[in-house]
Amino acid sequence: MGLPMTVEKVEEARDYVLYAFGSADTTVGRVRLCKSTGDIELASFSETTERPDERYYLAQAVPRLQSYQERDTYPDLDRWEA
């Protein structure tokens, strides 16, 4: 059984999309995806998260976010098992 992953759109502007990422019940952090380049910037890790594996969540979210930019599609919510 894999790790449940969730990314949820928080904000969308002309140049970027801000996504929260984590599990279904816990937000681990937020990342900003640049629409034109596919660059991903860590905006923050959650202050309430006390998980040693927060970087693992980030590593699982990055390829998924890059696929959004490649398809030029930015979903409001995406869930999968990593």
C-alpha angles and dihedrals in degrees: 000000000000134000112273110237130194133183119186128187111243101172137359127199132170093269105030149018122221114213132187113215137192137084128325093272103027131057108213098181149314132261133191117222116202108220097207100047106019090235114154122209124191105236096183148325115234113265091213094053114099096180120133088204099062091115089054089058089050092049090053094047098049099070091046091051091048089054089057091056092046090053093038088231122124111190122205091226135010129180131184142142118257 
